[in-house]
Amino acid sequence: MIIKNYEIGELYSFLFNLILKGKESRMRTRFLKLLEEQLNLINLERQQLVSDYAEKDDHGEVLYNLEQVDGKDMEVPIFTEDAEKEIQKQILALLNEDFIIEETADKADMLQILQGIILNCDLEFTGKKATMFDRFCEIFEDIPLLK
């Protein structure tokens, strides 16, 4: 099963908000743990990229500016123009990487149940959510172990 890193958060949110019970809920929770581990890894790697490219003080600490973002004061790392272009390129590459979930026998039950949940979902979607749902269906339709 292959999921792009940038799709993980949306898939996590979608599955998390479904009302499920019993075995479906348990299998969803197991799958969400896999997604959560990858999200944590992505965040760590993004923080490392910031640390690698941001301007630093005399002690090697990242320098920040206080800026208004969506009406909130946030610390934003300071980058040179070249470093900002490079980190954007690196983060884009990170988000476009494939997250591969091995389709092993020990995951077959979980993946089969999640496939059923997603492909048989009777919720209605429009706009961006409809596009994302279609992508989730594509991901779960393409599980060779379950064909």
C-alpha positions as CSV (number, residue, x, y, z in Angstrom):
1,M,0.0,0.0,0.0
2,I,1.5,3.3,-1.0
3,I,0.4,6.7,0.3
4,K,2.1,10.0,-0.3
5,N,3.3,11.7,2.8
6,Y,1.1,14.8,2.1
7,E,-2.0,12.5,2.0
8,I,-1.5,11.0,5.5
9,G,-2.9,13.8,7.6
10,E,-6.2,13.9,5.5
11,L,-6.5,10.1,5.6
12,Y,-5.9,10.1,9.4
13,S,-8.5,12.8,10.0
14,F,-11.0,11.1,7.7
15,L,-10.7,7.7,9.5
16,F,-10.5,9.2,12.9
17,N,-13.8,11.0,12.5
18,L,-15.8,7.9,11.2
19,I,-18.2,6.5,13.7
20,L,-17.2,2.8,14.1
21,K,-17.5,0.1,16.7
22,G,-16.2,-3.3,17.5
23,K,-13.6,-4.8,15.3
24,E,-13.8,-2.0,12.7
25,S,-12.9,0.5,15.4
26,R,-10.0,-1.6,16.7
27,M,-8.6,-2.1,13.2
28,R,-8.9,1.6,12.5
29,T,-7.0,2.4,15.7
30,R,-4.2,0.0,14.6
31,F,-4.0,1.6,11.2
32,L,-4.1,5.2,12.7
33,K,-1.1,4.2,14.9
34,L,0.9,3.4,11.7
35,L,-0.1,6.7,10.2
36,E,0.7,8.6,13.4
37,E,4.2,7.1,13.5
38,Q,4.8,8.3,9.9
39,L,3.4,11.8,10.7
40,N,5.7,12.0,13.7
41,L,8.7,11.0,11.4
42,I,7.7,13.7,8.9
43,N,7.5,16.3,11.6
44,L,10.9,15.3,12.9
45,E,12.5,15.5,9.5
46,R,10.8,18.8,8.8
47,Q,12.2,20.2,12.1
48,Q,15.7,18.9,11.1
49,L,15.4,20.7,7.7
50,V,14.5,23.9,9.5
51,S,17.5,23.4,11.8
52,D,19.8,22.7,8.8
53,Y,18.7,25.7,6.7
54,A,17.6,28.4,9.2
55,E,19.8,31.3,10.4
56,K,21.4,30.7,13.8
57,D,22.7,32.8,16.6
58,D,26.3,32.5,18.1
59,H,25.2,29.5,20.1
60,G,23.9,27.6,17.1
61,E,20.3,28.1,18.0
62,V,17.7,28.8,15.3
63,L,16.7,32.5,15.0
64,Y,13.0,33.3,14.9
65,N,10.9,36.4,14.0
66,L,7.5,36.9,15.7
67,E,4.9,37.2,13.0
68,Q,1.1,37.2,12.7
69,V,-0.1,34.0,11.1
70,D,-3.9,33.6,10.8
71,G,-4.4,36.2,13.5
72,K,-2.0,34.5,15.9
73,D,1.5,35.5,17.0
74,M,3.9,32.7,15.9
75,E,7.6,32.3,15.9
76,V,8.8,31.8,12.3
77,P,12.4,30.7,11.6
78,I,14.6,33.2,9.7
79,F,16.1,32.0,6.4
80,T,18.2,33.7,3.8
81,E,16.5,34.0,0.4
82,D,18.5,31.0,-1.0
83,A,18.0,28.9,2.1
84,E,14.3,29.6,2.0
85,K,14.1,28.4,-1.6
86,E,16.1,25.3,-0.8
87,I,14.1,24.3,2.3
88,Q,10.8,24.8,0.4
89,K,12.3,22.4,-2.3
90,Q,13.4,19.9,0.4
91,I,10.0,20.0,2.3
92,L,8.1,19.5,-1.0
93,A,10.3,16.5,-1.8
94,L,9.6,15.1,1.8
95,L,5.9,15.5,1.4
96,N,5.9,13.9,-2.1
97,E,7.8,10.8,-0.8
98,D,5.9,7.5,-0.7
99,F,4.9,6.0,2.7
100,I,4.8,2.3,2.1
101,I,2.8,0.0,4.4
102,E,3.9,-3.5,3.9
103,E,1.0,-5.8,3.0
104,T,2.0,-8.7,5.1
105,A,-0.1,-11.5,6.4
106,D,-0.2,-10.0,9.9
107,K,-1.8,-6.8,8.5
108,A,-4.2,-8.5,6.1
109,D,-7.1,-8.5,8.4
110,M,-6.6,-4.8,9.3
111,L,-6.2,-3.8,5.7
112,Q,-9.2,-5.9,4.6
113,I,-11.5,-4.3,7.2
114,L,-10.2,-0.8,6.4
115,Q,-10.7,-1.5,2.7
116,G,-14.3,-2.4,3.4
117,I,-14.9,0.6,5.6
118,I,-13.6,3.0,2.9
119,L,-15.0,1.4,-0.2
120,N,-18.4,0.9,1.4
121,C,-18.6,4.3,3.0
122,D,-22.1,5.7,2.5
123,L,-21.3,9.3,3.4
124,E,-21.7,12.1,0.9
125,F,-18.8,14.4,-0.1
126,T,-18.5,17.5,-2.3
127,G,-15.5,19.5,-3.5
128,K,-12.1,18.9,-2.0
129,K,-13.5,16.2,0.3
130,A,-14.9,14.3,-2.6
131,T,-11.6,14.4,-4.4
132,M,-9.7,13.2,-1.3
133,F,-12.3,10.4,-0.7
134,D,-11.8,9.3,-4.3
135,R,-8.0,9.1,-3.7
136,F,-8.5,7.1,-0.5
137,C,-10.6,4.6,-2.5
138,E,-7.8,4.4,-5.1
139,I,-5.3,3.7,-2.3
140,F,-7.4,0.9,-0.8
141,E,-8.5,-0.6,-4.1
142,D,-4.8,-1.2,-5.0
143,I,-3.9,-3.6,-2.2
144,P,-2.4,-6.6,-4.0
145,L,-2.7,-8.9,-0.9
146,L,-6.5,-8.4,-0.9
147,K,-7.1,-9.1,-4.7
